[in-house]
Amino acid sequence: MAKDSHSPRIGVSLPAEVYALYKAFAEVSGTNMSAMLREIAVTSAPALERVVREAVAAKQADAARKEGLRQAFSEAEAQLQPLVSQIESTLGMSLEGIERAAVEKSAAPSSRRRAARGAGADPRACNTGVRSPRKKGR
C-alpha cells in the first residue's frame, strides 16, 4: 500500500486493555501500531461505508416519518377545530348556567340547606358492622 504523506491524521485514546491488545498484535505481526491500525481501518472501510449508507437511509426515513406524523396531526387538528369551537361554546354556556345556580344556591337561607339534606339526618358517625376483637378464653 502506497503511503501518502498528506493523509489526514487523528489522535485516538484507547482504554489500557485495548491498547495492550493492539500493541501485542502489532508485535506478533512485526509491524508498528500505526501501520497495523491503518491497515485495519482501510480493510474495514467498505463495510463501514455500507453501515454509513444504511444509517443515512434510516435517518432520512425517520425524518420522513416524523414529517408524515406532523402533517397527519395538522390535518386532524384542522378537521377537529369546528367541533372544538362548538364544544367550547356549549361548555361556556353550561358553565354560565352552573355559575348562576351556584350564586342562587349560596344566596339561599341556611335552613333551606338543612331541609334539603333531610330533617331527621343524624350528623354523627356510624360504625355499623364493626365488631370488637374476640377476647381470649371465650
The first five atom37 places (N, CA, C, CB, O) and aatype in JSON, in Angstrom:
{
  "aatype": [12, 0, 11, 3, 15, 8, 15, 14, 1, 9, 7, 19, 15, 10, 14, 0, 6, 19, 18, 0, 10, 18, 11, 0, 13, 0, 6, 19, 15, 7, 16, 2, 12, 15, 0, 12, 10, 1, 6, 9, 0, 19, 16, 15, 0, 14, 0, 10, 6, 1, 19, 19, 1, 6, 0, 19, 0, 0, 11, 5, 0, 3, 0, 0, 1, 11, 6, 7, 10, 1, 5, 0, 13, 15, 6, 0, 6, 0, 5, 10, 5, 14, 10, 19, 15, 5, 9, 6, 15, 16, 10, 7, 12, 15, 10, 6, 7, 9, 6, 1, 0, 0, 19, 6, 11, 15, 0, 0, 14, 15, 15, 1, 1, 1, 0, 0, 1, 7, 0, 7, 0, 3, 14, 1, 0, 4, 2, 16, 7, 19, 1, 15, 14, 1, 11, 11, 7, 1],
  "atom_mask": [
    [1, 1, 1, 1, 1],
    [1, 1, 1, 1, 1],
    [1, 1, 1, 1, 1],
    [1, 1, 1, 1, 1],
    [1, 1, 1, 1, 1],
    [1, 1, 1, 1, 1],
    [1, 1, 1, 1, 1],
    [1, 1, 1, 1, 1],
    [1, 1, 1, 1, 1],
    [1, 1, 1, 1, 1],
    [1, 1, 1, 0, 1],
    [1, 1, 1, 1, 1],
    [1, 1, 1, 1, 1],
    [1, 1, 1, 1, 1],
    [1, 1, 1, 1, 1],
    [1, 1, 1, 1, 1],
    [1, 1, 1, 1, 1],
    [1, 1, 1, 1, 1],
    [1, 1, 1, 1, 1],
    [1, 1, 1, 1, 1],
    [1, 1, 1, 1, 1],
    [1, 1, 1, 1, 1],
    [1, 1, 1, 1, 1],
    [1, 1, 1, 1, 1],
    [1, 1, 1, 1, 1],
    [1, 1, 1, 1, 1],
    [1, 1, 1, 1, 1],
    [1, 1, 1, 1, 1],
    [1, 1, 1, 1, 1],
    [1, 1, 1, 0, 1],
    [1, 1, 1, 1, 1],
    [1, 1, 1, 1, 1],
    [1, 1, 1, 1, 1],
    [1, 1, 1, 1, 1],
    [1, 1, 1, 1, 1],
    [1, 1, 1, 1, 1],
    [1, 1, 1, 1, 1],
    [1, 1, 1, 1, 1],
    [1, 1, 1, 1, 1],
    [1, 1, 1, 1, 1],
    [1, 1, 1, 1, 1],
    [1, 1, 1, 1, 1],
    [1, 1, 1, 1, 1],
    [1, 1, 1, 1, 1],
    [1, 1, 1, 1, 1],
    [1, 1, 1, 1, 1],
    [1, 1, 1, 1, 1],
    [1, 1, 1, 1, 1],
    [1, 1, 1, 1, 1],
    [1, 1, 1, 1, 1],
    [1, 1, 1, 1, 1],
    [1, 1, 1, 1, 1],
    [1, 1, 1, 1, 1],
    [1, 1, 1, 1, 1],
    [1, 1, 1, 1, 1],
    [1, 1, 1, 1, 1],
    [1, 1, 1, 1, 1],
    [1, 1, 1, 1, 1],
    [1, 1, 1, 1, 1],
    [1, 1, 1, 1, 1],
    [1, 1, 1, 1, 1],
    [1, 1, 1, 1, 1],
    [1, 1, 1, 1, 1],
    [1, 1, 1, 1, 1],
    [1, 1, 1, 1, 1],
    [1, 1, 1, 1, 1],
    [1, 1, 1, 1, 1],
    [1, 1, 1, 0, 1],
    [1, 1, 1, 1, 1],
    [1, 1, 1, 1, 1],
    [1, 1, 1, 1, 1],
    [1, 1, 1, 1, 1],
    [1, 1, 1, 1, 1],
    [1, 1, 1, 1, 1],
    [1, 1, 1, 1, 1],
    [1, 1, 1, 1, 1],
    [1, 1, 1, 1, 1],
    [1, 1, 1, 1, 1],
    [1, 1, 1, 1, 1],
    [1, 1, 1, 1, 1],
    [1, 1, 1, 1, 1],
    [1, 1, 1, 1, 1],
    [1, 1, 1, 1, 1],
    [1, 1, 1, 1, 1],
    [1, 1, 1, 1, 1],
    [1, 1, 1, 1, 1],
    [1, 1, 1, 1, 1],
    [1, 1, 1, 1, 1],
    [1, 1, 1, 1, 1],
    [1, 1, 1, 1, 1],
    [1, 1, 1, 1, 1],
    [1, 1, 1, 0, 1],
    [1, 1, 1, 1, 1],
    [1, 1, 1, 1, 1],
    [1, 1, 1, 1, 1],
    [1, 1, 1, 1, 1],
    [1, 1, 1, 0, 1],
    [1, 1, 1, 1, 1],
    [1, 1, 1, 1, 1],
    [1, 1, 1, 1, 1],
    [1, 1, 1, 1, 1],
    [1, 1, 1, 1, 1],
    [1, 1, 1, 1, 1],
    [1, 1, 1, 1, 1],
    [1, 1, 1, 1, 1],
    [1, 1, 1, 1, 1],
    [1, 1, 1, 1, 1],
    [1, 1, 1, 1, 1],
    [1, 1, 1, 1, 1],
    [1, 1, 1, 1, 1],
    [1, 1, 1, 1, 1],
    [1, 1, 1, 1, 1],
    [1, 1, 1, 1, 1],
    [1, 1, 1, 1, 1],
    [1, 1, 1, 1, 1],
    [1, 1, 1, 1, 1],
    [1, 1, 1, 1, 1],
    [1, 1, 1, 0, 1],
    [1, 1, 1, 1, 1],
    [1, 1, 1, 0, 1],
    [1, 1, 1, 1, 1],
    [1, 1, 1, 1, 1],
    [1, 1, 1, 1, 1],
    [1, 1, 1, 1, 1],
    [1, 1, 1, 1, 1],
    [1, 1, 1, 1, 1],
    [1, 1, 1, 1, 1],
    [1, 1, 1, 1, 1],
    [1, 1, 1, 0, 1],
    [1, 1, 1, 1, 1],
    [1, 1, 1, 1, 1],
    [1, 1, 1, 1, 1],
    [1, 1, 1, 1, 1],
    [1, 1, 1, 1, 1],
    [1, 1, 1, 1, 1],
    [1, 1, 1, 1, 1],
    [1, 1, 1, 0, 1],
    [1, 1, 1, 1, 1]
  ],
  "atom_positions": [
    [[0.85, -1.16, 0.0], [0.0, 0.0, 0.0], [0.9, 1.24, 0.0], [-0.97, -0.01, 1.22], [1.82, 1.34, 0.81]],
    [[0.63, 2.16, -0.92], [1.44, 3.36, -1.03], [1.11, 4.32, 0.11], [1.23, 4.05, -2.4], [-0.05, 4.51, 0.47]],
    [[2.16, 4.92, 0.65], [1.97, 5.87, 1.75], [1.8, 7.25, 1.18], [3.14, 5.82, 2.73], [2.57, 7.69, 0.33]],
    [[0.79, 7.94, 1.65], [0.52, 9.31, 1.23], [0.94, 10.21, 2.38], [-0.99, 9.52, 0.84], [0.37, 10.12, 3.47]],
    [[1.9, 11.07, 2.16], [2.42, 11.91, 3.22], [1.42, 12.98, 3.64], [3.73, 12.55, 2.79], [1.6, 13.63, 4.68]],
    [[0.36, 13.18, 2.84], [-0.62, 14.2, 3.15], [-1.91, 13.61, 3.7], [-0.91, 15.03, 1.93], [-2.94, 14.3, 3.7]],
    [[-1.89, 12.38, 4.15], [-3.08, 11.74, 4.7], [-3.51, 12.45, 5.97], [-2.84, 10.24, 4.97], [-2.67, 12.84, 6.79]],
    [[-4.81, 12.61, 6.14], [-5.28, 13.22, 7.39], [-4.93, 12.32, 8.58], [-6.81, 13.46, 7.34], [-4.85, 11.1, 8.44]],
    [[-4.72, 12.91, 9.72], [-4.35, 12.16, 10.92], [-5.41, 12.39, 11.99], [-2.94, 12.58, 11.43], [-6.08, 13.42, 12.04]],
    [[-5.52, 11.38, 12.85], [-6.4, 11.51, 14.01], [-5.67, 11.02, 15.24], [-7.73, 10.73, 13.8], [-4.8, 10.15, 15.15]],
    [[-6.02, 11.55, 16.35], [-5.48, 11.08, 17.62], [-6.58, 10.29, 18.33], [0.0, 0.0, 0.0], [-7.71, 10.76, 18.46]],
    [[-6.24, 9.11, 18.77], [-7.23, 8.26, 19.41], [-6.72, 7.84, 20.77], [-7.57, 7.03, 18.54], [-5.58, 7.38, 20.9]],
    [[-7.55, 7.99, 21.79], [-7.21, 7.49, 23.12], [-7.94, 6.18, 23.31], [-7.59, 8.53, 24.25], [-9.15, 6.09, 23.08]],
    [[-7.22, 5.17, 23.72], [-7.81, 3.84, 23.92], [-7.75, 3.45, 25.39], [-7.08, 2.78, 23.06], [-6.85, 3.88, 26.12]],
    [[-8.71, 2.64, 25.84], [-8.58, 2.09, 27.19], [-7.3, 1.24, 27.27], [-9.84, 1.23, 27.56], [-6.87, 0.67, 26.27]],
    [[-6.71, 1.16, 28.44], [-5.42, 0.48, 28.61], [-5.44, -0.96, 28.11], [-5.02, 0.49, 30.08], [-4.48, -1.41, 27.47]],
    [[-6.54, -1.69, 28.39], [-6.58, -3.1, 27.97], [-6.67, -3.24, 26.45], [-7.77, -3.82, 28.62], [-6.13, -4.19, 25.88]],
    [[-7.35, -2.3, 25.77], [-7.43, -2.33, 24.31], [-6.08, -1.95, 23.71], [-8.54, -1.37, 23.8], [-5.64, -2.56, 22.74]],
    [[-5.44, -0.95, 24.28], [-4.1, -0.55, 23.82], [-3.13, -1.74, 23.92], [-3.58, 0.65, 24.65], [-2.36, -2.01, 23.0]],
    [[-3.17, -2.43, 25.05], [-2.27, -3.57, 25.25], [-2.54, -4.66, 24.21], [-2.43, -4.15, 26.67], [-1.61, -5.3, 23.73]],
    [[-3.8, -4.87, 23.88], [-4.17, -5.88, 22.88], [-3.62, -5.52, 21.51], [-5.69, -6.03, 22.81], [-3.03, -6.37, 20.83]],
    [[-3.8, -4.25, 21.09], [-3.27, -3.81, 19.79], [-1.74, -3.84, 19.78], [-3.76, -2.41, 19.46], [-1.13, -4.21, 18.78]],
    [[-1.13, -3.46, 20.88], [0.33, -3.48, 20.96], [0.86, -4.9, 20.82], [0.81, -2.86, 22.28], [1.84, -5.14, 20.11]],
    [[0.21, -5.84, 21.48], [0.62, -7.25, 21.39], [0.44, -7.76, 19.96], [-0.18, -8.12, 22.37], [1.3, -8.47, 19.45]],
    [[-0.67, -7.4, 19.32], [-0.9, -7.84, 17.94], [0.14, -7.25, 17.0], [-2.32, -7.45, 17.49], [0.62, -7.93, 16.09]],
    [[0.49, -5.97, 17.21], [1.5, -5.33, 16.37], [2.85, -6.03, 16.53], [1.63, -3.84, 16.71], [3.56, -6.23, 15.54]],
    [[3.21, -6.4, 17.76], [4.48, -7.09, 17.98], [4.49, -8.46, 17.32], [4.75, -7.25, 19.48], [5.48, -8.84, 16.69]],
    [[3.39, -9.2, 17.44], [3.31, -10.54, 16.84], [3.35, -10.45, 15.33], [2.02, -11.25, 17.29], [3.97, -11.29, 14.67]],
    [[2.7, -9.43, 14.75], [2.67, -9.31, 13.29], [3.92, -8.64, 12.74], [1.44, -8.53, 12.86], [4.13, -8.63, 11.53]],
    [[4.75, -8.09, 13.6], [6.01, -7.49, 13.15], [5.84, -6.11, 12.53], [0.0, 0.0, 0.0], [6.7, -5.7, 11.75]],
    [[4.8, -5.4, 12.85], [4.6, -4.05, 12.32], [4.44, -3.08, 13.5], [3.35, -3.99, 11.37], [4.23, -3.49, 14.64]],
    [[4.53, -1.79, 13.18], [4.27, -0.83, 14.27], [2.76, -0.63, 14.4], [5.0, 0.53, 14.0], [1.99, -0.96, 13.5]],
    [[2.36, -0.08, 15.54], [0.92, 0.04, 15.82], [0.21, 0.94, 14.81], [0.72, 0.59, 17.23], [-0.91, 0.64, 14.41]],
    [[0.83, 2.03, 14.4], [0.19, 2.95, 13.45], [-0.11, 2.24, 12.14], [1.07, 4.17, 13.2], [-1.21, 2.36, 11.61]],
    [[0.88, 1.51, 11.61], [0.68, 0.81, 10.34], [-0.4, -0.26, 10.48], [2.01, 0.17, 9.86], [-1.23, -0.44, 9.59]],
    [[-0.38, -0.98, 11.62], [-1.38, -2.02, 11.83], [-2.79, -1.42, 11.92], [-1.05, -2.82, 13.11], [-3.72, -1.93, 11.29]],
    [[-2.96, -0.35, 12.7], [-4.27, 0.27, 12.83], [-4.74, 0.88, 11.51], [-4.24, 1.35, 13.92], [-5.93, 0.85, 11.19]],
    [[-3.8, 1.44, 10.74], [-4.16, 1.97, 9.42], [-4.66, 0.86, 8.53], [-2.95, 2.67, 8.77], [-5.65, 1.03, 7.82]],
    [[-4.0, -0.28, 8.54], [-4.41, -1.42, 7.71], [-5.8, -1.92, 8.12], [-3.38, -2.56, 7.83], [-6.63, -2.25, 7.27]],
    [[-6.05, -1.99, 9.42], [-7.37, -2.41, 9.9], [-8.44, -1.43, 9.43], [-7.38, -2.53, 11.46], [-9.51, -1.84, 8.98]],
    [[-8.16, -0.11, 9.53], [-9.13, 0.91, 9.12], [-9.4, 0.84, 7.63], [-8.62, 2.3, 9.5], [-10.56, 0.92, 7.2]],
    [[-8.36, 0.69, 6.82], [-8.52, 0.64, 5.37], [-9.27, -0.63, 4.96], [-7.14, 0.7, 4.67], [-10.14, -0.58, 4.09]],
    [[-8.96, -1.74, 5.58], [-9.6, -3.01, 5.24], [-11.08, -3.0, 5.63], [-8.88, -4.18, 5.95], [-11.91, -3.57, 4.91]],
    [[-11.42, -2.36, 6.72], [-12.81, -2.35, 7.17], [-13.64, -1.22, 6.55], [-12.86, -2.23, 8.68], [-14.84, -1.14, 6.8]],
    [[-13.02, -0.36, 5.75], [-13.72, 0.79, 5.16], [-14.92, 0.39, 4.31], [-12.75, 1.6, 4.32], [-15.96, 1.05, 4.43]],
    [[-14.86, -0.64, 3.44], [-16.05, -0.99, 2.65], [-17.26, -1.38, 3.53], [-15.72, -2.15, 1.7], [-18.39, -1.01, 3.24]],
    [[-17.0, -2.12, 4.59], [-18.09, -2.5, 5.49], [-18.63, -1.25, 6.19], [-17.62, -3.54, 6.53], [-19.85, -1.1, 6.34]],
    [[-17.75, -0.37, 6.62], [-18.17, 0.86, 7.28], [-18.97, 1.74, 6.32], [-16.96, 1.64, 7.81], [-19.93, 2.39, 6.72]],
    [[-18.59, 1.75, 5.04], [-19.32, 2.51, 4.04], [-20.76, 2.01, 3.92], [-18.6, 2.43, 2.68], [-21.68, 2.81, 3.83]],
    [[-20.96, 0.69, 3.93], [-22.31, 0.12, 3.88], [-23.11, 0.51, 5.12], [-22.25, -1.41, 3.75], [-24.29, 0.85, 5.03]],
    [[-22.47, 0.46, 6.27], [-23.14, 0.84, 7.52], [-23.56, 2.31, 7.47], [-22.22, 0.58, 8.74], [-24.67, 2.65, 7.87]],
    [[-22.68, 3.17, 6.97], [-22.99, 4.6, 6.87], [-24.16, 4.82, 5.92], [-21.74, 5.4, 6.39], [-25.06, 5.61, 6.22]],
    [[-24.16, 4.13, 4.77], [-25.28, 4.27, 3.82], [-26.61, 3.89, 4.48], [-25.04, 3.39, 2.57], [-27.61, 4.59, 4.33]],
    [[-26.6, 2.77, 5.21], [-27.82, 2.31, 5.88], [-28.25, 3.3, 6.97], [-27.61, 0.91, 6.49], [-29.44, 3.56, 7.15]],
    [[-27.28, 3.83, 7.7], [-27.6, 4.79, 8.77], [-28.19, 6.07, 8.19], [-26.34, 5.11, 9.59], [-29.14, 6.62, 8.74]],
    [[-27.64, 6.54, 7.07], [-28.18, 7.74, 6.41], [-29.59, 7.47, 5.92], [-27.27, 8.18, 5.23], [-30.47, 8.32, 6.07]],
    [[-29.81, 6.3, 5.31], [-31.15, 5.96, 4.82], [-32.15, 5.87, 5.98], [-31.12, 4.62, 4.05], [-33.28, 6.33, 5.86]],
    [[-31.72, 5.29, 7.1], [-32.6, 5.19, 8.27], [-32.92, 6.57, 8.82], [-31.95, 4.32, 9.36], [-34.06, 6.84, 9.22]],
    [[-31.93, 7.45, 8.83], [-32.15, 8.8, 9.34], [-33.12, 9.56, 8.44], [-30.81, 9.57, 9.44], [-33.99, 10.28, 8.92]],
    [[-32.97, 9.39, 7.12], [-33.89, 10.05, 6.18], [-35.3, 9.49, 6.32], [-33.39, 9.88, 4.73], [-36.27, 10.24, 6.28]],
    [[-35.41, 8.16, 6.5], [-36.73, 7.54, 6.67], [-37.37, 8.04, 7.96], [-36.62, 6.0, 6.7], [-38.58, 8.29, 7.99]],
    [[-36.58, 8.2, 9.01], [-37.1, 8.69, 10.28], [-37.59, 10.12, 10.12], [-36.01, 8.61, 11.38], [-38.65, 10.48, 10.64]],
    [[-36.83, 10.94, 9.41], [-37.25, 12.33, 9.18], [-38.54, 12.37, 8.36], [-36.12, 13.12, 8.47], [-39.42, 13.19, 8.63]],
    [[-38.65, 11.5, 7.35], [-39.86, 11.45, 6.54], [-41.06, 10.99, 7.37], [-39.66, 10.52, 5.32], [-42.17, 11.49, 7.21]],
    [[-40.82, 10.03, 8.26], [-41.89, 9.52, 9.12], [-42.36, 10.64, 10.06], [-41.4, 8.29, 9.94], [-43.56, 10.82, 10.26]],
    [[-41.41, 11.37, 10.63], [-41.78, 12.48, 11.53], [-42.57, 13.55, 10.78], [-40.52, 13.09, 12.17], [-43.54, 14.09, 11.31]],
    [[-42.15, 13.86, 9.56], [-42.87, 14.86, 8.77], [-44.28, 14.36, 8.45], [-42.09, 15.18, 7.46], [-45.23, 15.13, 8.49]],
    [[-44.41, 13.08, 8.14], [-45.73, 12.5, 7.89], [-46.62, 12.59, 9.11], [0.0, 0.0, 0.0], [-47.81, 12.89, 8.99]],
    [[-46.06, 12.34, 10.29], [-46.83, 12.47, 11.53], [-47.26, 13.91, 11.77], [-46.03, 11.96, 12.72], [-48.4, 14.16, 12.16]],
    [[-46.34, 14.85, 11.53], [-46.68, 16.26, 11.7], [-47.84, 16.65, 10.78], [-45.45, 17.15, 11.43], [-48.77, 17.36, 11.18]],
    [[-47.76, 16.18, 9.54], [-48.81, 16.51, 8.58], [-50.14, 15.87, 8.99], [-48.4, 16.04, 7.16], [-51.18, 16.51, 8.9]],
    [[-50.1, 14.61, 9.44], [-51.33, 13.94, 9.88], [-51.95, 14.65, 11.08], [-51.04, 12.47, 10.24], [-53.17, 14.81, 11.14]],
    [[-51.13, 15.09, 12.03], [-51.64, 15.82, 13.19], [-52.25, 17.16, 12.76], [-50.52, 16.07, 14.22], [-53.3, 17.56, 13.28]],
    [[-51.62, 17.84, 11.83], [-52.16, 19.12, 11.36], [-53.52, 18.92, 10.69], [-51.17, 19.78, 10.37], [-54.44, 19.7, 10.91]],
    [[-53.63, 17.87, 9.87], [-54.9, 17.59, 9.2], [-55.98, 17.22, 10.22], [-54.73, 16.45, 8.18], [-57.12, 17.68, 10.1]],
    [[-55.63, 16.41, 11.21], [-56.59, 16.02, 12.24], [-57.04, 17.25, 13.03], [-55.98, 14.96, 13.19], [-58.22, 17.4, 13.35]],
    [[-56.1, 18.13, 13.36], [-56.43, 19.34, 14.09], [-57.38, 20.22, 13.28], [-55.17, 20.12, 14.45], [-58.33, 20.79, 13.82]],
    [[-57.13, 20.32, 11.98], [-57.99, 21.14, 11.12], [-59.4, 20.55, 11.06], [-57.39, 21.24, 9.7], [-60.38, 21.29, 11.03]],
    [[-59.5, 19.22, 11.04], [-60.82, 18.58, 11.0], [-61.55, 18.71, 12.33], [-60.68, 17.1, 10.63], [-62.77, 18.81, 12.36]],
    [[-60.81, 18.71, 13.44], [-61.43, 18.77, 14.76], [-61.74, 20.2, 15.22], [-60.54, 18.11, 15.77], [-62.53, 20.38, 16.14]],
    [[-61.15, 21.19, 14.6], [-61.31, 22.57, 15.07], [-62.76, 23.02, 15.13], [-60.54, 23.49, 14.17], [-63.15, 23.65, 16.11]],
    [[-63.6, 22.73, 14.09], [-65.01, 23.15, 14.21], [-65.72, 22.49, 15.39], [-65.76, 22.83, 12.91], [-66.53, 23.13, 16.06]],
    [[-65.41, 21.23, 15.65], [-66.02, 20.54, 16.78], [-65.55, 21.15, 18.1], [-65.68, 19.04, 16.75], [-66.35, 21.33, 19.02]],
    [[-64.28, 21.46, 18.19], [-63.74, 22.06, 19.41], [-64.4, 23.41, 19.67], [-62.2, 22.23, 19.31], [-64.73, 23.73, 20.81]],
    [[-64.59, 24.2, 18.63], [-65.24, 25.5, 18.79], [-66.68, 25.33, 19.28], [-65.23, 26.28, 17.46], [-67.14, 26.07, 20.14]],
    [[-67.37, 24.34, 18.71], [-68.75, 24.08, 19.12], [-68.8, 23.64, 20.58], [-69.4, 23.01, 18.21], [-69.66, 24.09, 21.34]],
    [[-67.89, 22.74, 20.97], [-67.85, 22.26, 22.36], [-67.52, 23.4, 23.31], [-66.82, 21.12, 22.51], [-68.12, 23.51, 24.38]],
    [[-66.58, 24.25, 22.93], [-66.21, 25.38, 23.78], [-67.4, 26.31, 23.99], [-65.05, 26.15, 23.17], [-67.63, 26.77, 25.11]],
    [[-68.16, 26.58, 22.93], [-69.3, 27.48, 23.09], [-70.39, 26.82, 23.93], [-69.87, 27.89, 21.71], [-71.01, 27.48, 24.76]],
    [[-70.63, 25.51, 23.73], [-71.62, 24.8, 24.53], [-71.19, 24.73, 25.98], [-71.85, 23.39, 23.98], [-71.99, 24.97, 26.88]],
    [[-69.94, 24.42, 26.2], [-69.41, 24.34, 27.56], [-69.45, 25.71, 28.23], [-67.97, 23.8, 27.54], [-69.75, 25.81, 29.42]],
    [[-69.16, 26.74, 27.48], [-69.22, 28.09, 28.02], [-70.62, 28.41, 28.51], [0.0, 0.0, 0.0], [-70.79, 29.0, 29.58]],
    [[-71.62, 28.03, 27.71], [-72.99, 28.27, 28.13], [-73.32, 27.43, 29.36], [-73.97, 27.95, 26.99], [-73.99, 27.92, 30.27]],
    [[-72.86, 26.19, 29.4], [-73.12, 25.32, 30.55], [-72.45, 25.88, 31.79], [-72.62, 23.9, 30.27], [-73.06, 25.87, 32.86]],
    [[-71.23, 26.36, 31.67], [-70.53, 26.92, 32.82], [-71.26, 28.15, 33.36], [-69.1, 27.28, 32.45], [-71.32, 28.37, 34.57]],
    [[-71.81, 28.95, 32.44], [-72.56, 30.11, 32.88], [-73.78, 29.68, 33.7], [-72.99, 30.97, 31.68], [-74.09, 30.3, 34.71]],
    [[-74.46, 28.62, 33.26], [-75.61, 28.1, 34.0], [-75.22, 27.56, 35.36], [0.0, 0.0, 0.0], [-75.93, 27.77, 36.34]],
    [[-74.1, 26.87, 35.42], [-73.61, 26.32, 36.69], [-73.25, 27.46, 37.65], [-72.39, 25.4, 36.46], [-73.59, 27.41, 38.83]],
    [[-72.57, 28.47, 37.13], [-72.2, 29.61, 37.97], [-73.45, 30.33, 38.5], [-71.32, 30.59, 37.17], [-73.49, 30.74, 39.66]],
    [[-74.45, 30.48, 37.64], [-75.69, 31.15, 38.06], [-76.37, 30.34, 39.16], [-76.65, 31.33, 36.86], [-76.84, 30.91, 40.14]],
    [[-76.42, 29.01, 39.01], [-77.04, 28.15, 40.02], [-76.27, 28.21, 41.33], [-77.12, 26.7, 39.52], [-76.87, 28.21, 42.4]],
    [[-74.95, 28.26, 41.24], [-74.13, 28.33, 42.45], [-74.38, 29.64, 43.19], [-72.64, 28.2, 42.11], [-74.46, 29.65, 44.42]],
    [[-74.51, 30.72, 42.47], [-74.78, 32.02, 43.09], [-76.15, 32.0, 43.74], [-74.69, 33.17, 42.05], [-76.31, 32.49, 44.86]],
    [[-77.14, 31.45, 43.05], [-78.5, 31.38, 43.61], [-78.52, 30.51, 44.86], [-79.5, 30.83, 42.56], [-79.18, 30.85, 45.84]],
    [[-77.79, 29.38, 44.83], [-77.77, 28.45, 45.97], [-77.09, 29.1, 47.17], [-77.05, 27.15, 45.59], [-77.54, 28.93, 48.3]],
    [[-76.01, 29.85, 46.94], [-75.32, 30.49, 48.06], [-76.17, 31.59, 48.68], [-73.98, 31.06, 47.61], [-75.97, 31.94, 49.85]],
    [[-77.1, 32.13, 47.93], [-77.98, 33.18, 48.45], [-79.13, 32.6, 49.26], [-78.52, 34.03, 47.3], [-79.81, 33.33, 49.98]],
    [[-79.37, 31.26, 49.17], [-80.48, 30.63, 49.89], [-80.17, 30.6, 51.38], [-80.74, 29.2, 49.36], [-79.01, 30.47, 51.76]],
    [[-81.22, 30.73, 52.24], [-81.0, 30.69, 53.68], [-80.52, 29.3, 54.12], [-82.29, 31.06, 54.42], [-80.81, 28.3, 53.47]],
    [[-79.77, 29.26, 55.24], [-79.17, 28.0, 55.71], [-80.21, 26.98, 56.13], [-78.24, 28.28, 56.86], [-79.94, 25.78, 56.04]],
    [[-81.39, 27.4, 56.58], [-82.42, 26.45, 56.99], [-82.91, 25.66, 55.78], [-83.6, 27.18, 57.66], [-83.29, 24.49, 55.93]],
    [[-82.9, 26.25, 54.61], [-83.28, 25.53, 53.39], [-82.27, 24.44, 53.08], [-83.4, 26.5, 52.2], [-82.63, 23.36, 52.62]],
    [[-81.0, 24.74, 53.35], [-79.97, 23.73, 53.09], [-80.16, 22.54, 54.02], [-78.56, 24.32, 53.27], [-80.0, 21.39, 53.59]],
    [[-80.49, 22.79, 55.29], [-80.7, 21.69, 56.24], [-81.91, 20.87, 55.82], [-80.89, 22.23, 57.68], [-81.9, 19.65, 55.92]],
    [[-82.93, 21.54, 55.37], [-84.14, 20.84, 54.94], [-83.86, 19.99, 53.71], [-85.26, 21.85, 54.66], [-84.45, 18.92, 53.56]],
    [[-82.99, 20.45, 52.84], [-82.66, 19.69, 51.64], [-81.92, 18.4, 51.99], [-81.82, 20.53, 50.69], [-82.05, 17.4, 51.28]],
    [[-81.15, 18.42, 53.08], [-80.42, 17.21, 53.5], [-81.36, 16.2, 54.13], [-79.3, 17.57, 54.48], [-81.08, 15.0, 54.07]],
    [[-82.42, 16.63, 54.71], [-83.36, 15.74, 55.38], [-83.5, 16.17, 56.82], [0.0, 0.0, 0.0], [-82.5, 16.42, 57.5]],
    [[-84.72, 16.25, 57.29], [-84.97, 16.77, 58.63], [-84.41, 15.86, 59.69], [-86.44, 16.96, 58.85], [-83.91, 16.34, 60.71]],
    [[-84.47, 14.56, 59.48], [-84.02, 13.64, 60.52], [-82.6, 13.17, 60.32], [0.0, 0.0, 0.0], [-82.2, 12.16, 60.91]],
    [[-81.83, 13.83, 59.53], [-80.46, 13.39, 59.26], [-79.61, 13.51, 60.5], [-79.83, 14.21, 58.11], [-79.59, 14.55, 61.15]],
    [[-78.91, 12.43, 60.84], [-78.06, 12.41, 62.03], [-76.62, 12.64, 61.58], [-78.19, 11.05, 62.81], [-76.07, 11.82, 60.85]],
    [[-76.0, 13.74, 61.98], [-74.65, 14.05, 61.5], [-73.56, 13.23, 62.18], [-74.38, 15.5, 61.7], [-72.39, 13.31, 61.78]],
    [[-73.92, 12.42, 63.23], [-72.89, 11.66, 63.92], [-72.38, 10.51, 63.07], [-73.43, 11.13, 65.26], [-73.1, 9.99, 62.21]],
    [[-71.12, 10.11, 63.31], [-70.52, 8.99, 62.58], [-71.17, 7.7, 63.0], [-69.0, 8.93, 62.82], [-71.68, 7.59, 64.12]],
    [[-71.17, 6.73, 62.15], [-71.8, 5.44, 62.41], [-70.77, 4.34, 62.2], [-73.05, 5.23, 61.49], [-69.98, 4.41, 61.25]],
    [[-70.76, 3.35, 63.07], [-69.82, 2.24, 62.9], [-70.56, 0.91, 62.76], [-68.84, 2.19, 64.08], [-70.1, -0.1, 63.3]],
    [[-71.64, 0.9, 62.08], [-72.44, -0.3, 61.88], [-71.6, -1.37, 61.2], [-73.69, 0.0, 61.05], [-70.91, -1.1, 60.22]],
    [[-71.66, -2.57, 61.74], [-70.93, -3.68, 61.14], [-69.55, -3.88, 61.7], [0.0, 0.0, 0.0], [-68.86, -4.81, 61.29]],
    [[-69.11, -3.02, 62.62], [-67.78, -3.14, 63.2], [-67.89, -4.03, 64.43], [-67.18, -1.75, 63.57], [-68.76, -3.83, 65.27]],
    [[-67.0, -5.02, 64.54], [-67.01, -5.93, 65.69], [-65.75, -5.72, 66.5], [-67.13, -7.4, 65.23], [-64.68, -5.4, 65.98]],
    [[-65.91, -5.92, 67.79], [-64.75, -5.86, 68.68], [-63.95, -7.15, 68.51], [-65.19, -5.67, 70.16], [-64.52, -8.2, 68.21]],
    [[-62.63, -7.08, 68.71], [-61.85, -8.31, 68.59], [-62.28, -9.31, 69.68], [-60.32, -8.0, 68.69], [-62.65, -8.92, 70.79]],
    [[-62.23, -10.55, 69.34], [-62.64, -11.61, 70.26], [-61.64, -11.72, 71.39], [-62.78, -12.95, 69.54], [-60.43, -11.72, 71.16]],
    [[-62.15, -11.81, 72.61], [-61.27, -11.91, 73.78], [-60.83, -13.34, 73.96], [-61.97, -11.39, 75.06], [-61.58, -14.28, 73.68]],
    [[-59.6, -13.5, 74.44], [-59.06, -14.84, 74.69], [-59.8, -15.51, 75.84], [-57.55, -14.77, 74.99], [-60.21, -14.84, 76.79]],
    [[-59.95, -16.81, 75.75], [-60.56, -17.55, 76.84], [-62.05, -17.74, 76.66], [0.0, 0.0, 0.0], [-62.67, -18.42, 77.48]],
    [[-62.63, -17.21, 75.68], [-64.07, -17.39, 75.46], [-64.32, -18.46, 74.47], [-64.72, -16.12, 75.0], [-65.48, -18.75, 74.16]]
  ]
}
